[in-house]
Amino acid sequence: MSKNRNYDSRPAQGRLRYRAVDVAGVATIALLLLCALSALLFAKSPASIDAFVREFEAHYAGVTTLQADFTQTSYAWGRTRVESGAVYMARGGKMRWVYQKPEKKLFVSNGKNLVLYVPAEKQMTVSSTSDAAEARVPLDILVSHMQLSKVFSRIEFAPQALEPDHGDRVIRGYPRLLYKRDYRSVVIELTPQFDVRRLVVFYPDNSTMQFEFSNVERNKPLDPSLFALAPPPGTQVIQQ
């Protein structure tokens, strides 16, 4: 007999039982891996972008007001500026951005006119929403009843554009012909509840502006006076 043969000292019945256990263990592991892979594939294979946008818009069909805390970061020509505060929005293009840091200022719209007020300069600038580029991006997105399909000419999933929080989805929107000179694209990170967590605007001059939102609340009653601002005494008013 060959001396190189390996013998299992366990009885034949024992060997059979061990093999059955081994096979069952391998089968269980394979099943778990298959389930995990299926879940992963399902997570990576969402509905079409059209269906996703329709679902997003449906979540906001009954929303009349939004409010949140925000951090705004601007990147331009090697410089970075970070500002933060609170924002209030209502249907009809109404909004109030209350900047607290690094300096106090107000940015208010009643749906027809935009007002920028800087207390330190005692100056208020008034312009029409139709004339102000700032009213188009990202503000159109945030106050246009969340109808992304009307804001952008094309929308796509963009999972590599940002590093989103777990469970969030990222989409990219491209401007309609009228606004192609104002921005190149907008990237939006959405939570599973379809709240806008982050919004990044890419401009033609290679500058970018990023908004991060937290503590988002929907349909909380807002005082109409939030969207009107009378200049304090001694304020210089500039009409544009």
Secondary structure as a PSIPRED ss2 file (coil, helix, strand):
# PSIPRED VFORMAT (PSIPRED V4.0)

   1 M C   1.000  0.000  0.000
   2 S C   1.000  0.000  0.000
   3 K C   1.000  0.000  0.000
   4 N C   1.000  0.000  0.000
   5 R C   1.000  0.000  0.000
   6 N C   1.000  0.000  0.000
   7 Y C   1.000  0.000  0.000
   8 D C   1.000  0.000  0.000
   9 S C   1.000  0.000  0.000
  10 R C   1.000  0.000  0.000
  11 P C   1.000  0.000  0.000
  12 A H   0.000  1.000  0.000
  13 Q H   0.000  1.000  0.000
  14 G H   0.000  1.000  0.000
  15 R H   0.000  1.000  0.000
  16 L H   0.000  1.000  0.000
  17 R H   0.000  1.000  0.000
  18 Y H   0.000  1.000  0.000
  19 R H   0.000  1.000  0.000
  20 A H   0.000  1.000  0.000
  21 V H   0.000  1.000  0.000
  22 D H   0.000  1.000  0.000
  23 V H   0.000  1.000  0.000
  24 A H   0.000  1.000  0.000
  25 G H   0.000  1.000  0.000
  26 V H   0.000  1.000  0.000
  27 A H   0.000  1.000  0.000
  28 T H   0.000  1.000  0.000
  29 I H   0.000  1.000  0.000
  30 A H   0.000  1.000  0.000
  31 L H   0.000  1.000  0.000
  32 L H   0.000  1.000  0.000
  33 L H   0.000  1.000  0.000
  34 L H   0.000  1.000  0.000
  35 C H   0.000  1.000  0.000
  36 A H   0.000  1.000  0.000
  37 L H   0.000  1.000  0.000
  38 S H   0.000  1.000  0.000
  39 A H   0.000  1.000  0.000
  40 L H   0.000  1.000  0.000
  41 L H   0.000  1.000  0.000
  42 F H   0.000  1.000  0.000
  43 A H   0.000  1.000  0.000
  44 K H   0.000  1.000  0.000
  45 S C   1.000  0.000  0.000
  46 P C   1.000  0.000  0.000
  47 A C   1.000  0.000  0.000
  48 S C   1.000  0.000  0.000
  49 I H   0.000  1.000  0.000
  50 D H   0.000  1.000  0.000
  51 A H   0.000  1.000  0.000
  52 F H   0.000  1.000  0.000
  53 V H   0.000  1.000  0.000
  54 R H   0.000  1.000  0.000
  55 E H   0.000  1.000  0.000
  56 F H   0.000  1.000  0.000
  57 E H   0.000  1.000  0.000
  58 A H   0.000  1.000  0.000
  59 H H   0.000  1.000  0.000
  60 Y C   1.000  0.000  0.000
  61 A C   1.000  0.000  0.000
  62 G C   1.000  0.000  0.000
  63 V C   1.000  0.000  0.000
  64 T C   1.000  0.000  0.000
  65 T E   0.000  0.000  1.000
  66 L E   0.000  0.000  1.000
  67 Q E   0.000  0.000  1.000
  68 A E   0.000  0.000  1.000
  69 D E   0.000  0.000  1.000
  70 F E   0.000  0.000  1.000
  71 T E   0.000  0.000  1.000
  72 Q E   0.000  0.000  1.000
  73 T E   0.000  0.000  1.000
  74 S E   0.000  0.000  1.000
  75 Y E   0.000  0.000  1.000
  76 A E   0.000  0.000  1.000
  77 W C   1.000  0.000  0.000
  78 G C   1.000  0.000  0.000
  79 R E   0.000  0.000  1.000
  80 T E   0.000  0.000  1.000
  81 R E   0.000  0.000  1.000
  82 V E   0.000  0.000  1.000
  83 E E   0.000  0.000  1.000
  84 S E   0.000  0.000  1.000
  85 G E   0.000  0.000  1.000
  86 A E   0.000  0.000  1.000
  87 V E   0.000  0.000  1.000
  88 Y E   0.000  0.000  1.000
  89 M E   0.000  0.000  1.000
  90 A E   0.000  0.000  1.000
  91 R C   1.000  0.000  0.000
  92 G C   1.000  0.000  0.000
  93 G C   1.000  0.000  0.000
  94 K E   0.000  0.000  1.000
  95 M E   0.000  0.000  1.000
  96 R E   0.000  0.000  1.000
  97 W E   0.000  0.000  1.000
  98 V E   0.000  0.000  1.000
  99 Y E   0.000  0.000  1.000
 100 Q E   0.000  0.000  1.000
 101 K E   0.000  0.000  1.000
 102 P C   1.000  0.000  0.000
 103 E C   1.000  0.000  0.000
 104 K C   1.000  0.000  0.000
 105 K E   0.000  0.000  1.000
 106 L E   0.000  0.000  1.000
 107 F E   0.000  0.000  1.000
 108 V E   0.000  0.000  1.000
 109 S E   0.000  0.000  1.000
 110 N E   0.000  0.000  1.000
 111 G C   1.000  0.000  0.000
 112 K C   1.000  0.000  0.000
 113 N E   0.000  0.000  1.000
 114 L E   0.000  0.000  1.000
 115 V E   0.000  0.000  1.000
 116 L E   0.000  0.000  1.000
 117 Y E   0.000  0.000  1.000
 118 V E   0.000  0.000  1.000
 119 P H   0.000  1.000  0.000
 120 A H   0.000  1.000  0.000
 121 E H   0.000  1.000  0.000
 122 K C   1.000  0.000  0.000
 123 Q E   0.000  0.000  1.000
 124 M E   0.000  0.000  1.000
 125 T E   0.000  0.000  1.000
 126 V E   0.000  0.000  1.000
 127 S E   0.000  0.000  1.000
 128 S E   0.000  0.000  1.000
 129 T C   1.000  0.000  0.000
 130 S C   1.000  0.000  0.000
 131 D C   1.000  0.000  0.000
 132 A C   1.000  0.000  0.000
 133 A H   0.000  1.000  0.000
 134 E H   0.000  1.000  0.000
 135 A H   0.000  1.000  0.000
 136 R C   1.000  0.000  0.000
 137 V C   1.000  0.000  0.000
 138 P C   1.000  0.000  0.000
 139 L H   0.000  1.000  0.000
 140 D H   0.000  1.000  0.000
 141 I H   0.000  1.000  0.000
 142 L H   0.000  1.000  0.000
 143 V H   0.000  1.000  0.000
 144 S C   1.000  0.000  0.000
 145 H C   1.000  0.000  0.000
 146 M C   1.000  0.000  0.000
 147 Q C   1.000  0.000  0.000
 148 L H   0.000  1.000  0.000
 149 S H   0.000  1.000  0.000
 150 K H   0.000  1.000  0.000
 151 V H   0.000  1.000  0.000
 152 F E   0.000  0.000  1.000
 153 S E   0.000  0.000  1.000
 154 R E   0.000  0.000  1.000
 155 I E   0.000  0.000  1.000
 156 E E   0.000  0.000  1.000
 157 F E   0.000  0.000  1.000
 158 A C   1.000  0.000  0.000
 159 P C   1.000  0.000  0.000
 160 Q C   1.000  0.000  0.000
 161 A C   1.000  0.000  0.000
 162 L C   1.000  0.000  0.000
 163 E C   1.000  0.000  0.000
 164 P C   1.000  0.000  0.000
 165 D C   1.000  0.000  0.000
 166 H C   1.000  0.000  0.000
 167 G C   1.000  0.000  0.000
 168 D C   1.000  0.000  0.000
 169 R E   0.000  0.000  1.000
 170 V E   0.000  0.000  1.000
 171 I E   0.000  0.000  1.000
 172 R E   0.000  0.000  1.000
 173 G E   0.000  0.000  1.000
 174 Y E   0.000  0.000  1.000
 175 P E   0.000  0.000  1.000
 176 R C   1.000  0.000  0.000
 177 L H   0.000  1.000  0.000
 178 L H   0.000  1.000  0.000
 179 Y H   0.000  1.000  0.000
 180 K C   1.000  0.000  0.000
 181 R C   1.000  0.000  0.000
 182 D C   1.000  0.000  0.000
 183 Y C   1.000  0.000  0.000
 184 R C   1.000  0.000  0.000
 185 S E   0.000  0.000  1.000
 186 V E   0.000  0.000  1.000
 187 V E   0.000  0.000  1.000
 188 I E   0.000  0.000  1.000
 189 E E   0.000  0.000  1.000
 190 L E   0.000  0.000  1.000
 191 T C   1.000  0.000  0.000
 192 P C   1.000  0.000  0.000
 193 Q C   1.000  0.000  0.000
 194 F C   1.000  0.000  0.000
 195 D C   1.000  0.000  0.000
 196 V E   0.000  0.000  1.000
 197 R E   0.000  0.000  1.000
 198 R E   0.000  0.000  1.000
 199 L E   0.000  0.000  1.000
 200 V E   0.000  0.000  1.000
 201 V E   0.000  0.000  1.000
 202 F E   0.000  0.000  1.000
 203 Y C   1.000  0.000  0.000
 204 P C   1.000  0.000  0.000
 205 D C   1.000  0.000  0.000
 206 N C   1.000  0.000  0.000
 207 S C   1.000  0.000  0.000
 208 T E   0.000  0.000  1.000
 209 M E   0.000  0.000  1.000
 210 Q E   0.000  0.000  1.000
 211 F E   0.000  0.000  1.000
 212 E E   0.000  0.000  1.000
 213 F E   0.000  0.000  1.000
 214 S E   0.000  0.000  1.000
 215 N E   0.000  0.000  1.000
 216 V E   0.000  0.000  1.000
 217 E E   0.000  0.000  1.000
 218 R E   0.000  0.000  1.000
 219 N C   1.000  0.000  0.000
 220 K C   1.000  0.000  0.000
 221 P C   1.000  0.000  0.000
 222 L C   1.000  0.000  0.000
 223 D C   1.000  0.000  0.000
 224 P H   0.000  1.000  0.000
 225 S H   0.000  1.000  0.000
 226 L H   0.000  1.000  0.000
 227 F H   0.000  1.000  0.000
 228 A C   1.000  0.000  0.000
 229 L C   1.000  0.000  0.000
 230 A C   1.000  0.000  0.000
 231 P C   1.000  0.000  0.000
 232 P C   1.000  0.000  0.000
 233 P C   1.000  0.000  0.000
 234 G C   1.000  0.000  0.000
 235 T C   1.000  0.000  0.000
 236 Q E   0.000  0.000  1.000
 237 V E   0.000  0.000  1.000
 238 I E   0.000  0.000  1.000
 239 Q E   0.000  0.000  1.000
 240 Q C   1.000  0.000  0.000
